[in-house]
Amino acid sequence: MTCLKSLPLAAAMLTLAGAAHAEWPTDRPIEMIVAFAPGGGTDIMLRTLAPYLEAELDAQFPVLNRPGAAGEITYTALSQSRPDGYTVSSLNTPGFLTMQIDRKLRFDPADLCPIARIVEDPGTFIVPASSEFQTLEDLVAFAKENPGAVSIGTTGVGTDEHMAMLQLERTAGIDLTAIPFGGANEAKTALLGGHITAIGLNVGEYATSDKNAMRALAQFAEERSVLAGDLPTAKEQGFDVIMSSERGLATRCEVPEDIRARMAEAVDAALANPEFQAQAKQQSLPLSFQSGADWQAAMPARLDRYRDIFALIKEGQ
């Protein structure tokens, strides 16, 4: 039997819940979680975007970095957040996909829905300016003579740098050593300190780095990026390595559809803002917008490709 005295209280709670939904997003900040350490490509992209989202939604977007486990720490935090539209996170492939291949996850990938892809940035391998290696061919030749002696800094297992390394091992018949770091800046510090041979970066990250301190060996793209027109591709040097980092935003799929739609509209408007585009160019962000639905629809085929890469490596072990 329903207690009549409880009815006014229940009605009041429903009214408050509806009001909270109606007030989104202006009644409290929308937390933006970044899956990598400050200073890397993902962090720069979202910190550049945040003020424009704030202007579009009249809401605050504080940025919180939660690096580790190639993004799993952030994705787990997002999956455990309340589905009220007040938490979003970075979403990066291939990491988000490759961690689903050979790993028990603390979150269900199906619980997370992309809002939009913002950037697609080809990978590259970077060495100190003082390195003996001038090209990717030089590094491969040394690795053939010294199995395991070439160490490559990555931001975790299954990230684009790691996947590029696996492809290079397979196509060149060499053995490399992966060294994981929490973010690009940590990897750069280790590289410049002489602790590792090379690091994986994206072309956009390299474009904003000190060219007097480090040198890129190749870019892992079908064609040369507009950000590095003078840098040969790995294919041009005889190695079939294709890998890029896709970066965007995601939220929980349980967030009400109208809120997710407003988020997507705000991202669209922010990316179209000429001031943002000028700032993105200054930050060397290779903008490559894709709607959340289109990006999500493309992920199964990408996941199949990454499964094939892992399978090839296992066959060679």
C-alpha positions as CSV (number, residue, x, y, z in Angstrom):
1,M,0.0,0.0,0.0
2,T,1.3,3.5,-0.9
3,C,1.6,5.9,2.0
4,L,-0.3,9.0,1.1
5,K,2.1,11.1,3.1
6,S,4.9,10.0,0.8
7,L,3.2,11.2,-2.3
8,P,4.0,15.0,-1.9
9,L,7.7,14.0,-1.2
10,A,7.9,11.8,-4.2
11,A,6.3,14.5,-6.4
12,A,8.8,17.0,-5.0
13,M,11.7,14.8,-5.8
14,L,10.5,14.2,-9.4
15,T,10.1,18.0,-9.8
16,L,13.6,18.6,-8.5
17,A,15.0,15.9,-10.8
18,G,13.2,17.5,-13.8
19,A,14.4,20.9,-12.8
20,A,18.0,19.7,-12.6
21,H,17.8,18.2,-16.1
22,A,16.3,21.4,-17.4
23,E,19.0,23.5,-15.8
24,W,21.8,21.6,-17.6
25,P,24.5,22.8,-18.2
26,T,24.6,26.0,-16.3
27,D,24.0,24.9,-12.7
28,R,27.5,23.4,-12.2
29,P,30.8,22.7,-14.0
30,I,31.1,20.0,-16.6
31,E,34.2,18.0,-15.8
32,M,36.5,17.2,-18.7
33,I,38.8,14.2,-18.0
34,V,41.9,13.8,-20.1
35,A,43.4,10.3,-20.4
36,F,47.0,11.5,-20.7
37,A,49.4,13.7,-18.9
38,P,49.5,17.5,-19.4
39,G,51.4,18.8,-22.4
40,G,50.6,16.0,-24.8
41,G,48.5,16.2,-28.0
42,T,45.2,15.2,-26.3
43,D,45.7,17.6,-23.4
44,I,46.6,20.5,-25.7
45,M,43.6,19.8,-28.0
46,L,41.0,19.8,-25.1
47,R,42.5,22.7,-23.3
48,T,42.4,24.7,-26.5
49,L,38.8,23.6,-27.1
50,A,37.4,24.1,-23.6
51,P,37.0,27.9,-23.6
52,Y,35.0,27.7,-26.8
53,L,32.7,25.0,-25.4
54,E,32.3,27.2,-22.3
55,A,31.1,30.1,-24.5
56,E,28.7,27.8,-26.5
57,L,27.1,26.3,-23.4
58,D,27.6,29.1,-20.9
59,A,29.1,26.5,-18.6
60,Q,32.5,25.9,-17.0
61,F,34.8,23.0,-18.3
62,P,37.5,22.3,-15.8
63,V,40.1,19.9,-17.2
64,L,41.3,17.0,-15.1
65,N,44.2,14.8,-16.2
66,R,43.9,11.2,-15.2
67,P,46.7,9.4,-17.1
68,G,47.6,5.7,-17.0
69,A,46.9,2.3,-18.6
70,A,46.6,3.8,-22.1
71,G,43.4,5.6,-21.1
72,E,41.7,2.9,-19.1
73,I,41.8,4.9,-15.9
74,T,39.9,7.7,-17.5
75,Y,37.4,5.5,-19.3
76,T,36.7,3.7,-16.1
77,A,36.1,7.0,-14.3
78,L,33.8,8.1,-17.0
79,S,31.8,4.9,-17.0
80,Q,31.4,5.2,-13.2
81,S,30.2,8.9,-13.4
82,R,26.6,9.8,-13.0
83,P,24.9,9.9,-16.4
84,D,23.7,13.5,-16.0
85,G,25.9,15.3,-18.6
86,Y,28.3,16.7,-16.1
87,T,31.3,14.5,-17.1
88,V,32.9,14.1,-20.4
89,S,36.3,12.6,-21.3
90,S,38.8,12.4,-24.1
91,L,38.5,9.4,-26.4
92,N,41.5,8.2,-28.3
93,T,41.9,5.5,-30.8
94,P,43.6,3.1,-31.3
95,G,44.0,2.8,-27.5
96,F,40.3,2.7,-26.8
97,L,39.9,-0.2,-29.3
98,T,43.2,-2.1,-28.8
99,M,42.6,-2.4,-25.0
100,Q,39.5,-4.5,-25.9
101,I,41.5,-7.1,-27.7
102,D,43.7,-8.9,-25.2
103,R,42.9,-7.4,-21.8
104,K,40.3,-7.6,-19.0
105,L,38.9,-4.1,-18.6
106,R,37.4,-2.4,-15.6
107,F,34.7,-0.8,-17.8
108,D,32.4,-1.8,-20.6
109,P,33.3,0.0,-23.8
110,A,29.7,-0.3,-24.9
111,D,28.8,2.1,-22.1
112,L,30.7,5.0,-23.7
113,C,29.4,7.0,-26.7
114,P,31.6,9.3,-28.8
115,I,30.4,12.9,-29.0
116,A,32.7,13.8,-31.9
117,R,36.2,13.1,-33.4
118,I,38.2,16.3,-33.5
119,V,41.7,15.4,-34.7
120,E,43.4,12.7,-36.7
121,D,47.2,13.0,-36.4
122,P,49.7,10.6,-38.0
123,G,52.4,9.0,-35.9
124,T,56.1,9.4,-36.2
125,F,59.3,8.2,-34.4
126,I,61.5,10.8,-32.9
127,V,65.2,10.6,-31.9
128,P,67.5,13.2,-30.2
129,A,69.2,15.6,-32.7
130,S,72.5,14.0,-31.7
131,S,71.3,10.5,-32.7
132,E,73.3,8.6,-35.3
133,F,70.0,7.7,-36.9
134,Q,69.0,10.1,-39.7
135,T,66.2,8.0,-41.2
136,L,63.9,5.2,-40.3
137,E,66.1,3.0,-42.5
138,D,69.1,3.8,-40.3
139,L,67.2,2.7,-37.2
140,V,66.0,-0.5,-38.8
141,A,69.5,-1.4,-40.0
142,F,70.9,-1.0,-36.5
143,A,68.0,-3.0,-34.9
144,K,68.6,-5.9,-37.3
145,E,72.2,-6.1,-36.1
146,N,71.3,-5.5,-32.4
147,P,68.0,-7.3,-31.6
148,G,66.1,-5.7,-28.7
149,A,68.7,-2.9,-28.3
150,V,66.5,-0.2,-29.8
151,S,64.0,1.1,-27.2
152,I,60.8,3.0,-28.2
153,G,59.0,5.2,-25.7
154,T,55.2,4.9,-25.9
155,T,52.2,6.0,-23.8
156,G,51.1,2.5,-23.2
157,V,50.2,-0.9,-24.7
158,G,47.9,-0.6,-27.7
159,T,48.4,3.1,-28.2
160,D,49.1,4.4,-31.7
161,E,52.9,4.5,-31.0
162,H,52.9,1.0,-29.7
163,M,50.9,-0.3,-32.7
164,A,53.2,1.5,-35.1
165,M,56.2,-0.2,-33.4
166,L,54.5,-3.6,-33.7
167,Q,53.9,-3.0,-37.4
168,L,57.5,-1.9,-38.0
169,E,58.8,-5.0,-36.1
170,R,56.7,-7.2,-38.4
171,T,57.3,-5.5,-41.7
172,A,61.1,-5.0,-41.1
173,G,61.7,-8.3,-39.3
174,I,63.3,-6.7,-36.2
175,D,62.9,-6.8,-32.4
176,L,62.3,-3.5,-30.6
177,T,61.8,-2.8,-26.9
178,A,58.7,-0.8,-25.8
179,I,59.0,1.5,-22.8
180,P,55.7,2.9,-21.5
181,F,55.3,6.4,-20.1
182,G,52.3,8.3,-18.7
183,G,52.4,11.0,-21.4
184,A,54.4,12.6,-24.2
185,N,56.3,15.0,-22.0
186,E,57.6,12.2,-19.8
187,A,58.7,10.3,-22.9
188,K,60.4,13.5,-24.3
189,T,62.3,13.9,-21.0
190,A,63.5,10.3,-21.1
191,L,64.6,10.7,-24.7
192,L,66.5,13.9,-24.2
193,G,68.1,12.4,-21.1
194,G,69.5,9.6,-23.2
195,H,67.5,6.9,-21.5
196,I,65.8,5.5,-24.6
197,T,66.5,5.3,-28.3
198,A,63.4,6.9,-29.7
199,I,59.8,7.9,-28.8
200,G,56.6,7.7,-30.6
201,L,54.9,11.1,-31.1
202,N,52.2,12.4,-33.4
203,V,53.2,14.8,-36.2
204,G,51.2,17.6,-34.5
205,E,53.1,17.1,-31.3
206,Y,56.4,17.0,-33.2
207,A,55.5,20.2,-35.0
208,T,55.4,22.1,-31.8
209,S,58.6,20.5,-30.4
210,D,62.1,22.0,-30.4
211,K,63.6,20.9,-33.7
212,N,67.1,21.7,-32.5
213,A,66.7,19.1,-29.8
214,M,65.0,16.2,-31.7
215,R,64.5,14.8,-35.2
216,A,61.7,12.9,-36.8
217,L,62.6,9.8,-38.8
218,A,59.3,9.1,-40.7
219,Q,55.6,9.7,-40.5
220,F,53.1,6.7,-40.5
221,A,50.6,8.0,-43.0
222,E,49.5,7.2,-46.6
223,E,50.6,10.7,-47.6
224,R,52.7,13.4,-46.0
225,S,50.8,15.5,-43.5
226,V,50.4,19.2,-44.3
227,L,52.0,19.8,-40.9
228,A,55.3,18.0,-42.1
229,G,55.5,18.2,-45.8
230,D,59.3,17.6,-45.8
231,L,59.1,14.4,-43.6
232,P,59.0,11.2,-45.7
233,T,56.5,8.5,-44.9
234,A,57.5,5.1,-43.7
235,K,56.2,3.7,-47.0
236,E,58.5,6.0,-48.9
237,Q,61.4,4.4,-47.0
238,G,60.2,0.8,-47.7
239,F,58.2,0.0,-44.6
240,D,54.4,-0.6,-44.6
241,V,53.5,1.2,-41.4
242,I,50.2,3.2,-41.2
243,M,49.1,4.5,-37.9
244,S,47.4,7.7,-36.6
245,S,45.9,9.0,-33.4
246,E,42.2,9.9,-33.5
247,R,41.2,12.2,-30.6
248,G,37.8,13.4,-29.6
249,L,35.2,13.5,-26.8
250,A,32.9,10.9,-25.3
251,T,30.3,10.6,-22.6
252,R,28.2,7.9,-21.1
253,C,25.6,6.4,-23.4
254,E,23.1,6.7,-20.6
255,V,23.3,10.5,-20.6
256,P,19.9,11.7,-21.9
257,E,19.9,11.9,-25.7
258,D,18.9,15.6,-25.7
259,I,21.9,16.5,-23.6
260,R,24.3,14.4,-25.8
261,A,22.8,16.2,-28.8
262,R,23.4,19.6,-27.3
263,M,27.0,18.6,-26.4
264,A,27.6,17.5,-30.0
265,E,26.1,20.8,-31.3
266,A,28.4,22.8,-29.0
267,V,31.4,20.9,-30.3
268,D,30.3,21.5,-33.9
269,A,29.9,25.2,-33.3
270,A,33.2,25.5,-31.4
271,L,35.2,23.8,-34.2
272,A,33.6,26.1,-36.7
273,N,34.6,29.2,-34.8
274,P,37.3,31.0,-36.8
275,E,39.1,32.0,-33.6
276,F,39.3,28.4,-32.6
277,Q,40.5,27.3,-36.0
278,A,43.2,30.0,-35.9
279,Q,44.3,28.8,-32.5
280,A,44.3,25.2,-33.6
281,K,46.5,26.0,-36.5
282,Q,48.9,27.8,-34.1
283,Q,48.9,24.7,-31.9
284,S,49.5,22.4,-34.9
285,L,46.2,20.5,-34.3
286,P,45.3,18.6,-37.5
287,L,41.5,19.1,-37.3
288,S,39.5,16.2,-38.8
289,F,35.9,16.4,-37.6
290,Q,33.7,13.4,-37.6
291,S,30.3,13.1,-35.9
292,G,30.1,10.8,-32.9
293,A,27.7,8.5,-34.9
294,D,30.0,8.3,-37.9
295,W,33.1,7.8,-35.7
296,Q,31.4,5.0,-33.8
297,A,30.3,3.3,-37.0
298,A,33.9,3.3,-38.3
299,M,35.3,1.7,-35.1
300,P,34.5,-2.0,-35.8
301,A,36.5,-2.1,-39.0
302,R,39.4,-0.4,-37.2
303,L,39.2,-2.9,-34.4
304,D,39.4,-5.7,-36.9
305,R,42.5,-4.2,-38.4
306,Y,44.1,-3.9,-34.9
307,R,43.2,-7.5,-34.2
308,D,45.0,-8.6,-37.3
309,I,48.2,-6.6,-36.2
310,F,48.2,-8.3,-32.8
311,A,47.6,-11.7,-34.5
312,L,50.5,-11.3,-36.8
313,I,52.8,-10.4,-34.0
314,K,51.7,-13.5,-32.0
315,E,52.3,-15.7,-35.0
316,G,55.9,-14.5,-35.2
317,Q,56.6,-15.1,-31.5
